[in-house]
Amino acid sequence: MNWVIPPLYAGTITKYVFVESYKATPDDIAARAYEVSGEVMIKETCFGLQITGKEEEVERVIAHIREFDPAHIYVKDRGFPPGDPRRCRANLGGARPGYFGHEYEMGFIRRIAVGLERLDEPVPVAGDERKKEPEGLSVKRLMELIEQEA
């Protein structure tokens, strides 16, 4: 028996867009996506969106969404488009296994946001009292250590 199922939307990709923001809700990013949606299919979810379409169109919509709050809006690939009978909960009964993974991921993306926000902080300058990164090992000190070991 041949179990090959032809793709529903040949030539397209699907991306998840997660939002964990104090500035935006999934409804807010959906509204931004619809502003520039063009030929992409947008499905709103409790965590954000699923966007399906030609790769360049999906990336264009995502770039527009992320401008709003780049440190708190995350994107990842989805293997199947919305409604695909191989993964759709309507056909499988209950939540897809991947949704449990999303729930887990949402628990730690706040930490990622903190790191992304710190990347935008100014770099300390000479004379700054903040803790400095230790300098690397000088060649002179390295040679001293080698001589001690020999």
TIKOLBA-40264 format. One line per field, with one value per residue: residue number from 1; x negated, y, z negated of N, C-alpha, C in turn; residue in one letter. Coordinates in Angstrom, 3 decimals, always signed. Example, Ala and Ser with C-alpha at 12.3 -4.5 7.8 and 13.67 -1.06 7.14 Angstrom:
resi: 1, 2
n_X: -13.190, -12.850
n_Y: -5.690, -2.250
n_Z: -7.800, -7.080
ca_X: -12.300, -13.670
ca_Y: -4.500, -1.060
ca_Z: -7.800, -7.140
c_X: -13.200, -12.900
c_Y: -3.300, +0.030
c_Z: -7.800, -7.870
resn: a, s
***
This chain:
resi: 1, 2, 3, 4, 5, 6, 7, 8, 9, 10, 11, 12, 13, 14, 15, 16, 17, 18, 19, 20, 21, 22, 23, 24, 25, 26, 27, 28, 29, 30, 31, 32, 33, 34, 35, 36, 37, 38, 39, 40, 41, 42, 43, 44, 45, 46, 47, 48, 49, 50, 51, 52, 53, 54, 55, 56, 57, 58, 59, 60, 61, 62, 63, 64, 65, 66, 67, 68, 69, 70, 71, 72, 73, 74, 75, 76, 77, 78, 79, 80, 81, 82, 83, 84, 85, 86, 87, 88, 89, 90, 91, 92, 93, 94, 95, 96, 97, 98, 99, 100, 101, 102, 103, 104, 105, 106, 107, 108, 109, 110, 111, 112, 113, 114, 115, 116, 117, 118, 119, 120, 121, 122, 123, 124, 125, 126, 127, 128, 129, 130, 131, 132, 133, 134, 135, 136, 137, 138, 139, 140, 141, 142, 143, 144, 145, 146, 147, 148, 149, 150
n_X: -0.849, -0.582, -1.566, -2.069, -1.305, -0.196, -1.530, +0.394, +0.081, -1.864, -5.197, -5.340, -6.093, -5.778, -5.691, -6.033, -5.091, -5.917, -4.851, -5.952, -5.556, -5.578, -4.633, -3.073, -0.369, +0.793, +2.967, +2.274, -0.044, +1.084, +2.776, +0.844, -0.351, +1.763, +1.946, +0.008, +0.275, +0.700, +0.324, +0.144, +1.157, +2.649, +2.836, +4.254, +3.139, +3.027, +0.515, -0.554, -1.095, -0.596, -2.130, -1.726, -2.987, -4.617, -8.139, -9.570, -7.490, -6.441, -8.675, -8.830, -6.459, -6.950, -9.242, -8.082, -6.346, -8.179, -9.510, -8.095, -8.595, -11.339, -12.919, -11.137, -9.583, -9.417, -10.508, -9.936, -10.429, -7.787, -6.840, -4.586, -1.797, +1.001, +3.923, +3.125, +3.706, +2.062, +1.106, +3.017, +5.062, +7.748, +8.019, +6.476, +7.341, +7.411, +4.722, +1.886, -1.243, -3.394, -2.505, -2.836, -5.523, -5.775, -4.581, -6.428, -8.688, -7.811, -8.078, -10.788, -11.585, -11.467, -13.838, -15.615, -14.854, -15.776, -18.545, -18.737, -17.889, -19.960, -22.015, -21.670, -22.489, -24.710, -28.240, -30.705, -32.988, -36.442, -37.461, -35.015, -33.092, -31.937, -32.113, -34.847, -35.651, -37.891, -41.218, -42.845, -45.374, -48.653, -51.344, -53.848, -53.337, -52.399, -54.718, -56.280, -54.845, -55.179, -57.940, -58.151, -56.897, -58.584
n_Y: -1.181, +2.216, +4.924, +7.545, +10.871, +13.536, +16.892, +19.510, +22.206, +22.751, +23.846, +25.671, +27.024, +26.626, +28.537, +28.930, +31.556, +32.802, +34.648, +36.343, +38.701, +41.887, +43.999, +43.157, +41.062, +37.807, +38.542, +41.157, +40.749, +39.277, +41.140, +42.882, +41.128, +40.634, +43.132, +43.174, +40.826, +39.766, +37.108, +35.061, +32.463, +32.826, +31.619, +32.029, +31.362, +30.213, +30.864, +32.551, +32.769, +30.812, +30.775, +30.341, +29.978, +31.101, +31.029, +33.554, +35.363, +34.623, +35.164, +37.943, +38.852, +37.981, +39.514, +42.047, +41.732, +41.192, +43.605, +45.051, +44.114, +42.846, +41.296, +39.688, +38.169, +35.185, +32.768, +29.710, +26.792, +24.873, +21.593, +20.688, +21.971, +24.021, +22.141, +19.811, +16.439, +14.505, +15.511, +17.084, +17.928, +17.497, +15.220, +13.447, +13.426, +15.226, +17.221, +17.990, +16.277, +18.085, +20.459, +20.238, +20.502, +23.187, +24.443, +23.884, +25.237, +27.893, +28.396, +28.963, +30.967, +33.558, +33.975, +33.959, +36.300, +38.220, +37.973, +38.744, +41.397, +42.460, +42.410, +44.729, +46.664, +49.344, +49.077, +48.707, +51.388, +52.566, +53.110, +52.630, +51.482, +48.987, +45.401, +44.010, +41.948, +39.248, +39.593, +37.948, +35.354, +36.431, +36.332, +36.397, +35.505, +32.955, +31.765, +31.776, +29.945, +27.617, +27.251, +26.763, +24.295, +22.658
n_Z: +0.000, +0.833, -0.985, -0.458, -0.636, +1.217, +1.058, -0.459, +0.112, +2.339, +2.842, +0.785, -2.501, -6.059, -8.952, -12.471, -14.593, -17.564, -20.391, -23.204, -25.049, -26.667, -25.345, -23.212, -22.124, -20.971, -19.320, -18.584, -17.007, -15.008, -13.803, -12.751, -10.941, -9.157, -8.000, -6.014, -4.649, -2.032, +0.146, -1.719, -4.018, -7.092, -10.320, -13.380, -16.677, -20.120, -21.019, -19.156, -15.805, -12.790, -9.746, -6.352, -3.115, -0.071, -0.386, -0.332, -0.688, -3.190, -4.805, -4.448, -5.686, -8.291, -8.933, -9.045, -11.228, -13.324, -13.624, -15.464, -18.119, -18.505, -20.323, -21.604, -19.959, -18.324, -15.912, -14.229, -12.202, -10.716, -10.081, -8.681, -6.852, -8.064, -8.825, -7.588, -7.016, -8.135, -10.502, -11.728, -14.451, -14.334, -12.873, -14.297, -16.892, -19.644, -21.073, -19.014, -19.219, -19.082, -20.229, -22.962, -23.165, -22.359, -24.507, -26.520, -25.470, -25.573, -28.219, -28.673, -26.908, -27.823, -29.136, -27.029, -25.779, -27.598, -27.251, -24.542, -24.720, -26.244, -24.429, -23.064, -24.830, -25.779, -25.157, -27.677, -28.439, -28.660, -32.002, -33.081, -35.802, -35.861, -36.024, -34.420, -31.620, -31.998, -30.799, -28.056, -28.071, -28.116, -25.711, -26.858, -29.508, -28.936, -27.888, -30.216, -31.802, -30.290, -30.495, -33.243, -33.454, -32.030
ca_X: +0.000, -1.367, -1.104, -2.524, -0.223, -0.738, -1.435, +1.580, -0.318, -3.181, -6.016, -5.187, -6.637, -4.964, -6.487, -5.356, -5.532, -5.557, -5.011, -6.003, -5.915, -4.769, -4.127, -2.203, +0.328, +0.990, +3.892, +1.530, -0.911, +1.964, +3.202, -0.308, -0.537, +2.828, +1.679, -0.880, +0.348, +0.570, +0.798, -0.133, +2.270, +2.329, +3.713, +3.981, +3.096, +2.919, -0.855, -0.949, -0.582, -1.222, -2.082, -2.032, -3.031, -5.919, -9.147, -9.882, -6.321, -6.397, -9.763, -8.469, -5.456, -7.616, -10.091, -7.178, -5.870, -9.273, -9.898, -7.329, -9.231, -12.207, -13.461, -10.062, -8.842, -10.285, -10.040, -10.519, -9.830, -6.795, -6.991, -3.351, -0.923, +2.237, +4.953, +2.563, +4.326, +1.066, +0.789, +4.114, +5.707, +9.109, +7.921, +5.752, +8.048, +6.647, +3.622, +0.729, -2.371, -4.238, -2.024, -3.429, -6.853, -5.619, -4.296, -7.718, -9.538, -7.310, -8.555, -12.154, -11.945, -11.650, -15.279, -16.255, -14.552, -16.694, -19.832, -18.630, -17.828, -21.291, -22.871, -21.483, -23.035, -25.991, -29.453, -31.441, -34.162, -37.536, -37.105, -33.699, -33.243, -31.356, -33.060, -35.458, -35.985, -39.329, -41.962, -43.424, -46.717, -49.652, -52.379, -54.917, -52.911, -52.349, -56.103, -56.690, -54.203, -55.816, -59.269, -57.953, -56.513, -59.662
ca_Y: +0.000, +3.431, +5.897, +8.885, +11.846, +14.730, +18.086, +20.346, +23.507, +22.521, +25.041, +26.616, +26.684, +27.076, +28.966, +29.343, +32.818, +32.821, +35.952, +36.367, +40.107, +42.788, +45.007, +42.612, +39.797, +37.145, +39.350, +42.292, +40.348, +38.853, +42.360, +43.339, +40.189, +40.850, +44.391, +42.956, +39.385, +39.398, +35.780, +34.031, +32.014, +33.085, +30.948, +32.508, +30.330, +30.770, +31.323, +33.478, +32.527, +29.937, +31.475, +29.437, +30.626, +31.034, +31.390, +34.986, +36.062, +34.325, +35.912, +39.361, +39.082, +37.807, +40.684, +43.132, +41.441, +41.259, +44.998, +45.556, +43.741, +41.766, +40.427, +38.905, +37.455, +34.084, +32.077, +28.398, +26.069, +23.832, +20.579, +20.445, +23.154, +23.875, +21.282, +18.610, +15.295, +13.701, +16.118, +17.902, +17.321, +17.086, +13.848, +12.606, +13.425, +15.854, +18.101, +17.394, +16.147, +19.270, +21.542, +20.091, +21.101, +24.642, +24.849, +23.835, +26.306, +29.179, +28.569, +29.483, +32.030, +34.820, +34.084, +34.309, +37.710, +39.002, +37.977, +39.555, +42.803, +42.869, +42.629, +46.119, +47.578, +49.917, +48.376, +49.522, +52.098, +52.659, +53.859, +52.190, +50.698, +47.658, +44.289, +43.809, +40.577, +39.038, +39.605, +36.665, +35.025, +37.067, +35.432, +36.365, +34.633, +31.598, +31.280, +31.515, +28.703, +26.516, +27.044, +26.162, +22.893, +21.899
ca_Z: +0.000, +0.947, -1.966, -0.098, -0.541, +1.879, +0.219, -0.237, +0.633, +2.935, +3.032, -0.319, -3.807, -7.186, -10.106, -13.696, -15.176, -18.978, -21.030, -24.672, -25.112, -27.474, -24.414, -22.164, -22.329, -19.673, -18.499, -18.035, -15.898, -13.910, -13.109, -11.956, -9.830, -8.182, -7.302, -4.861, -4.396, -0.625, +0.534, -2.724, -4.843, -8.495, -11.281, -14.725, -17.709, -21.464, -21.249, -18.114, -14.457, -11.811, -8.468, -5.247, -1.809, +0.577, -1.379, -0.364, -1.238, -4.629, -5.435, -4.404, -6.728, -9.587, -9.162, -9.436, -12.588, -14.294, -13.848, -16.605, -19.389, -18.028, -21.374, -22.225, -18.927, -17.905, -14.712, -13.970, -11.083, -10.957, -9.050, -7.945, -6.821, -8.830, -8.248, -6.956, -7.695, -8.860, -11.790, -12.230, -15.621, -13.959, -12.385, -15.253, -18.173, -20.708, -20.686, -18.353, -20.148, -19.033, -21.081, -24.288, -23.016, -22.351, -25.882, -27.208, -24.947, -26.049, -29.590, -28.785, -25.967, -28.551, -29.414, -25.765, -25.560, -28.431, -26.567, -23.327, -25.111, -26.710, -23.266, -22.648, -25.830, -25.362, -25.563, -28.645, -27.938, -29.628, -33.200, -33.537, -37.026, -35.738, -35.987, -33.114, -31.240, -32.172, -29.547, -27.689, -28.515, -27.256, -25.192, -27.864, -30.611, -28.386, -27.827, -31.600, -32.230, -29.566, -31.100, -34.579, -33.281, -31.383
c_X: -0.891, -0.781, -1.564, -1.317, -0.796, -0.588, -0.204, +1.226, -1.736, -3.906, -5.896, -5.937, -5.645, -5.901, -5.550, -5.931, -5.003, -5.731, -4.963, -6.492, -5.020, -4.178, -3.059, -1.574, +0.390, +1.948, +3.176, +0.660, -0.089, +2.412, +2.072, -0.521, +0.515, +2.619, +0.912, -0.796, +0.203, +1.155, +0.499, +1.145, +1.830, +3.349, +3.306, +4.037, +2.987, +1.522, -1.322, -0.281, -1.264, -1.054, -2.547, -2.000, -4.380, -6.948, -9.404, -8.725, -6.217, -7.466, -9.468, -7.473, -6.101, -8.508, -9.242, -6.690, -6.978, -9.764, -9.254, -8.031, -10.200, -12.740, -12.406, -9.181, -9.791, -9.651, -10.707, -9.756, -8.780, -6.870, -5.769, -2.500, +0.325, +3.250, +4.434, +3.092, +3.335, +0.799, +1.938, +4.832, +7.131, +9.115, +7.297, +6.453, +7.190, +5.502, +2.513, -0.401, -3.262, -3.786, -2.556, -4.847, -6.782, -5.393, -5.591, -8.604, -9.103, -7.782, -9.953, -12.492, -12.048, -13.127, -16.047, -16.045, -15.492, -18.057, -19.807, -18.584, -19.194, -22.267, -22.791, -22.017, -24.371, -27.170, -30.200, -32.678, -35.226, -37.118, -35.743, -33.903, -32.678, -32.443, -33.557, -35.668, -37.481, -40.018, -42.560, -44.841, -47.723, -50.679, -53.496, -54.558, -52.846, -53.759, -56.632, -56.119, -54.833, -57.170, -59.158, -57.648, -57.646, -60.709
c_Y: +1.240, +4.495, +7.314, +9.790, +13.087, +15.958, +18.915, +21.653, +23.384, +23.845, +26.068, +26.119, +27.157, +27.395, +29.266, +30.690, +32.834, +34.233, +35.758, +37.767, +40.864, +43.896, +44.470, +41.297, +39.073, +37.911, +40.529, +41.876, +39.828, +40.066, +42.890, +42.427, +40.415, +42.139, +44.165, +41.526, +38.981, +38.028, +34.696, +33.670, +32.178, +32.368, +31.437, +31.344, +31.008, +31.331, +32.339, +33.152, +31.340, +30.671, +30.514, +30.221, +30.403, +31.614, +32.895, +35.797, +35.860, +35.138, +37.410, +39.693, +38.972, +39.004, +41.872, +42.936, +41.691, +42.673, +45.554, +45.295, +42.582, +40.825, +39.500, +38.167, +36.453, +33.326, +30.722, +27.720, +25.090, +22.860, +20.387, +21.706, +22.931, +23.003, +20.020, +17.383, +14.411, +14.231, +16.872, +17.197, +16.899, +15.638, +12.906, +12.506, +13.996, +16.687, +17.331, +17.272, +17.388, +20.392, +21.422, +20.655, +22.616, +25.156, +24.880, +25.004, +27.669, +29.456, +29.141, +30.595, +33.397, +35.045, +34.478, +35.793, +38.598, +39.097, +38.837, +41.046, +43.303, +43.065, +44.077, +47.128, +48.125, +49.110, +49.265, +50.162, +52.154, +53.547, +53.492, +51.282, +49.289, +46.604, +44.070, +42.322, +40.385, +38.991, +38.238, +36.517, +35.649, +36.032, +35.289, +35.406, +33.180, +30.989, +30.966, +30.188, +27.488, +26.204, +26.373, +24.669, +22.036, +21.401
c_Z: +0.000, +0.013, -1.641, +0.096, +0.124, +0.982, +0.565, +0.456, +1.193, +3.145, +1.930, -1.545, -4.863, -8.333, -11.272, -14.104, -16.600, -19.509, -22.541, -25.012, -26.068, -26.601, -23.469, -22.590, -20.977, -18.758, -17.842, -16.862, -14.722, -13.111, -12.236, -10.750, -8.751, -7.391, -5.999, -4.336, -2.938, -0.353, -0.493, -3.472, -6.301, -9.355, -12.665, -15.706, -19.067, -21.736, -20.223, -16.794, -13.808, -10.485, -7.379, -3.941, -1.165, -0.391, -1.461, -0.934, -2.751, -5.352, -5.469, -5.514, -8.106, -9.912, -9.630, -10.880, -13.605, -14.549, -15.119, -17.937, -19.138, -19.109, -21.971, -21.221, -18.294, -16.751, -14.624, -12.848, -11.557, -9.790, -8.179, -7.933, -7.679, -8.091, -7.595, -7.704, -8.456, -10.254, -12.425, -13.388, -15.333, -13.483, -13.413, -16.603, -19.281, -20.158, -19.982, -19.368, -20.178, -19.939, -22.503, -24.280, -23.019, -23.765, -26.692, -26.777, -25.469, -27.474, -29.683, -27.798, -26.638, -28.840, -28.155, -25.494, -26.369, -27.762, -25.312, -23.651, -25.570, -25.559, -22.791, -23.655, -25.352, -25.918, -26.555, -28.008, -29.023, -30.792, -33.755, -34.745, -36.912, -35.634, -34.559, -32.866, -31.455, -30.809, -29.298, -28.215, -27.558, -26.803, -26.219, -28.998, -30.154, -28.342, -29.232, -32.091, -31.552, -30.177, -32.467, -34.458, -32.716, -32.338
resn: m, n, w, v, i, p, p, l, y, a, g, t, i, t, k, y, v, f, v, e, s, y, k, a, t, p, d, d, i, a, a, r, a, y, e, v, s, g, e, v, m, i, k, e, t, c, f, g, l, q, i, t, g, k, e, e, e, v, e, r, v, i, a, h, i, r, e, f, d, p, a, h, i, y, v, k, d, r, g, f, p, p, g, d, p, r, r, c, r, a, n, l, g, g, a, r, p, g, y, f, g, h, e, y, e, m, g, f, i, r, r, i, a, v, g, l, e, r, l, d, e, p, v, p, v, a, g, d, e, r, k, k, e, p, e, g, l, s, v, k, r, l, m, e, l, i, e, q, e, a
***
